[in-house]
């Protein structure tokens, strides 16, 4: 049986403020290839050149990666604010439609950070642009130096920062073999209200939603707020998730 193929969504980006490109972080590609055992295939986060139905005829699963851009507030009936830019409305178009289509078709889908947020919005949920502004919440954004620059050491940026309590007997607890895990934190936006069919399976110490599944999905349909693509080759939590995703890919291929 040939290796399954996983579509990994791209992000709009400009190089030298002149050249428009679609970009995927290499950690995502390596996690799919080296841990899930699949061939990663980047696709454009643009509806003009990516047709969801045609894409799902080609791939065996989908990863919605993290990204700097926030989901546009109009997607959940909220007014946009310049302070919460940048946005990537074209990726919104593709990712939200794709979330519903994957669940409907039983195509395994794994949402990471922005990907979790997209899955929630696709099923009618809402987001808060700055979780840290909610009373009692911690700052979930990536660590920075005193001058405001991002910390130069990736081991500091991606270090585990808080615990997540998992639903006993839930999908995550079964995959990970435990009910409490510790994860990294690199996000500003987060789930405010869960969408229909969105089942909360992991909550941070401050109440932030960190892990979800889509109820009654025929295939793997999980999302995490942390960056699970970071070092899954050695991190046991992230490794187990990408391995479970890989198992779901192969199971679907065998059944096809």
C-alpha positions as CSV (number, residue, x, y, z in Angstrom):
1,X,0.0,0.0,0.0
2,X,1.5,3.3,-1.0
3,X,2.0,6.1,1.5
4,X,-1.0,8.3,2.1
5,X,-1.0,11.9,0.9
6,X,-1.8,14.7,3.2
7,X,-2.8,18.2,2.0
8,X,-1.2,20.9,4.1
9,X,-2.8,24.3,3.7
10,X,-0.7,27.3,2.6
11,X,-0.7,30.8,4.0
12,X,-0.6,34.1,2.0
13,X,2.7,35.8,2.4
14,X,4.8,38.6,0.7
15,X,8.5,38.4,0.2
16,X,10.4,41.7,0.2
17,X,7.0,43.3,0.2
18,X,6.8,42.5,-3.5
19,X,6.4,38.9,-4.3
20,X,3.1,37.1,-3.3
21,X,3.7,33.5,-2.3
22,X,1.9,30.6,-0.5
23,X,3.9,29.4,2.5
24,X,4.0,26.4,4.8
25,X,6.3,26.0,7.8
26,X,8.7,23.1,7.3
27,X,7.9,21.7,10.8
28,X,4.4,20.9,9.6
29,X,5.7,19.1,6.5
30,X,8.2,17.1,8.5
31,X,5.7,16.1,11.1
32,X,3.4,14.7,8.4
33,X,6.3,12.9,6.7
34,X,8.4,11.7,9.6
35,X,5.7,10.9,12.2
36,X,2.4,10.4,10.4
37,X,4.2,8.5,7.7
38,X,2.5,10.3,4.8
39,X,3.6,12.4,1.9
40,X,2.9,16.1,2.6
41,X,1.5,18.1,-0.3
42,X,1.0,21.8,0.2
43,X,-2.1,23.4,-1.4
44,X,-2.9,27.0,-1.8
45,X,-5.1,28.8,0.7
46,X,-6.9,30.6,-2.1
47,X,-10.3,29.6,-3.5
48,X,-9.4,30.9,-6.9
49,X,-6.9,28.1,-7.4
50,X,-7.9,25.5,-4.9
51,X,-11.2,23.7,-5.4
52,X,-12.1,21.8,-2.3
53,X,-13.9,18.8,-3.9
54,X,-11.0,18.2,-6.4
55,X,-8.5,18.5,-3.6
56,X,-10.3,15.9,-1.5
57,X,-10.4,13.5,-4.5
58,X,-6.5,13.6,-4.4
59,X,-5.5,13.6,-0.7
60,X,-6.1,11.1,2.1
61,X,-6.2,13.7,4.9
62,X,-5.7,17.4,5.6
63,X,-3.7,19.5,8.1
64,X,-4.9,23.0,8.9
65,X,-1.7,24.6,10.2
66,X,-1.1,27.5,12.5
67,X,-0.6,31.0,11.0
68,X,0.1,34.5,12.0
69,X,-3.2,35.8,10.5
70,X,-6.4,35.8,12.5
71,X,-9.7,34.4,11.2
72,X,-11.6,37.4,9.9
73,X,-14.2,38.5,12.5
74,X,-17.0,38.8,10.0
75,X,-16.9,35.0,9.8
76,X,-18.5,34.9,13.3
77,X,-20.6,38.1,13.1
78,X,-18.1,40.5,14.7
79,X,-16.7,43.8,13.5
80,X,-13.1,43.7,12.4
81,X,-10.4,45.9,14.2
82,X,-7.1,47.0,12.8
83,X,-5.4,46.1,16.0
84,X,-6.2,42.4,15.3
85,X,-4.7,42.3,11.8
86,X,-3.4,40.7,9.7
87,X,-6.2,38.6,8.2
88,X,-6.1,36.0,5.5
89,X,-9.6,36.0,4.1
90,X,-8.8,33.7,1.2
91,X,-7.4,31.1,3.5
92,X,-10.7,31.5,5.5
93,X,-12.7,30.7,2.4
94,X,-10.8,27.5,1.8
95,X,-10.3,26.3,5.4
96,X,-13.8,26.8,6.5
97,X,-15.3,25.0,3.5
98,X,-12.7,22.3,3.8
99,X,-13.4,21.7,7.5
100,X,-17.1,20.9,6.7
101,X,-16.2,18.9,3.6
102,X,-13.7,16.7,5.4
103,X,-16.1,15.9,8.2
104,X,-18.9,15.2,5.7
105,X,-16.7,12.9,3.6
106,X,-14.9,11.2,6.5
107,X,-11.5,12.6,5.4
108,X,-9.1,12.8,8.4
109,X,-8.5,16.4,9.4
110,X,-6.1,17.8,12.0
111,X,-6.4,21.4,13.0
112,X,-3.4,23.1,14.7
113,X,-3.7,26.6,16.4
114,X,-5.4,28.6,13.6
115,X,-6.6,25.3,12.3
116,X,-8.5,24.6,15.5
117,X,-10.0,28.1,15.3
118,X,-11.1,27.5,11.7
119,X,-12.8,24.2,12.6
120,X,-14.7,25.9,15.4
121,X,-15.8,28.8,13.1
122,X,-16.8,26.4,10.3
123,X,-19.3,24.8,12.6
124,X,-20.8,28.1,13.8
125,X,-18.5,29.0,16.7
126,X,-16.9,32.3,17.6
127,X,-13.4,33.5,18.6
128,X,-11.9,36.1,20.9
129,X,-9.1,38.2,19.2
130,X,-7.1,38.5,22.4
131,X,-7.7,35.7,25.0
132,X,-5.3,37.4,27.4
133,X,-7.7,40.4,27.7
134,X,-10.4,38.1,29.3
135,X,-10.2,38.5,33.1
136,X,-8.4,35.5,34.6
137,X,-6.6,34.4,31.5
138,X,-2.9,34.2,31.0
139,X,-0.9,35.6,28.1
140,X,-0.9,32.8,25.6
141,X,1.3,34.6,23.1
142,X,4.8,33.5,22.3
143,X,7.6,34.7,24.6
144,X,9.3,38.0,23.6
145,X,12.4,39.9,24.7
146,X,12.1,43.1,26.8
147,X,12.4,45.2,23.6
148,X,9.4,43.4,22.1
149,X,11.2,41.2,19.6
150,X,10.4,37.5,19.4
151,X,12.7,35.5,21.5
152,X,15.5,34.2,19.3
153,X,15.7,30.7,20.9
154,X,13.1,28.3,19.5
155,X,13.4,26.1,22.5
156,X,12.2,29.0,24.6
157,X,9.5,30.0,22.2
158,X,8.1,26.5,21.9
159,X,8.7,25.4,25.5
160,X,5.8,23.9,27.4
161,X,4.1,26.7,29.3
162,X,0.8,25.4,30.9
163,X,-1.2,22.3,31.6
164,X,-4.2,21.1,29.8
165,X,-6.9,18.9,31.5
166,X,-8.3,16.3,29.1
167,X,-11.8,14.9,29.2
168,X,-11.6,11.4,30.9
169,X,-12.4,8.7,28.3
170,X,-12.4,11.2,25.5
171,X,-10.5,10.9,22.1
172,X,-7.5,12.8,23.3
173,X,-7.2,10.9,26.6
174,X,-7.4,7.6,24.7
175,X,-4.7,8.7,22.2
176,X,-2.4,10.1,24.8
177,X,-3.0,7.7,27.6
178,X,-3.4,10.4,30.2
179,X,-5.8,13.1,31.4
180,X,-3.3,15.9,32.0
181,X,-0.7,17.1,29.6
182,X,1.6,20.1,29.3
183,X,1.9,22.1,26.1
184,X,3.4,25.1,24.4
185,X,1.5,28.4,23.8
186,X,1.9,30.7,20.8
187,X,-1.5,32.3,20.1
188,X,-3.5,35.5,20.7
189,X,-6.9,34.5,19.3
190,X,-8.9,31.6,20.8
191,X,-12.3,30.0,21.0
192,X,-14.9,32.1,22.7
193,X,-18.1,30.0,22.0
194,X,-17.8,26.5,20.6
195,X,-19.7,25.8,17.4
196,X,-22.4,23.1,16.9
197,X,-20.8,19.6,16.9
198,X,-17.6,21.1,18.5
199,X,-16.9,19.0,21.6
200,X,-14.4,20.5,24.1
201,X,-11.9,17.8,25.2
202,X,-9.1,19.9,26.6
203,X,-9.0,23.0,28.8
204,X,-6.0,25.0,30.0
205,X,-5.5,26.0,33.6
206,X,-7.1,29.4,32.9
207,X,-10.1,28.1,31.1
208,X,-8.9,28.5,27.5
209,X,-10.1,25.8,25.2
210,X,-7.1,23.8,23.9
211,X,-8.5,20.6,22.3
212,X,-11.6,19.8,20.4
213,X,-13.2,17.1,18.3
214,X,-16.1,17.3,15.9
215,X,-19.0,15.2,17.1
216,X,-20.2,12.3,15.0
217,X,-17.4,12.8,12.4
218,X,-16.9,9.6,10.3
219,X,-13.1,10.1,10.4
220,X,-10.3,11.7,12.5
221,X,-11.5,15.3,13.2
222,X,-9.4,16.8,16.0
223,X,-8.0,20.2,16.7
224,X,-5.5,21.5,19.2
225,X,-4.7,25.1,20.2
226,X,-1.0,24.5,20.8
227,X,1.6,23.9,18.1
228,X,1.7,20.2,17.9
229,X,4.0,20.3,14.9
230,X,6.9,21.4,17.1
231,X,9.3,18.5,17.6
232,X,6.9,15.5,17.4
233,X,9.9,13.4,16.6
234,X,10.8,13.6,20.3
235,X,7.8,15.3,22.1
236,X,5.6,12.3,23.3
237,X,2.4,14.3,23.3
238,X,2.8,15.7,19.8
239,X,4.2,12.5,18.5
240,X,1.2,10.5,19.6
241,X,-1.2,12.9,17.9
242,X,0.6,12.8,14.6
243,X,0.9,9.0,14.8
244,X,-2.9,8.7,15.5
245,X,-3.5,11.0,12.5
246,X,-1.3,8.7,10.4
247,X,-3.2,5.6,11.6
248,X,-6.5,7.3,10.6
249,X,-5.0,8.0,7.1
250,X,-4.0,4.4,6.5
251,X,-7.3,3.1,7.9
252,X,-9.2,5.2,5.4
253,X,-7.0,4.2,2.5
254,X,-7.5,0.5,3.4
255,X,-11.3,1.0,3.4
256,X,-11.3,2.8,0.1
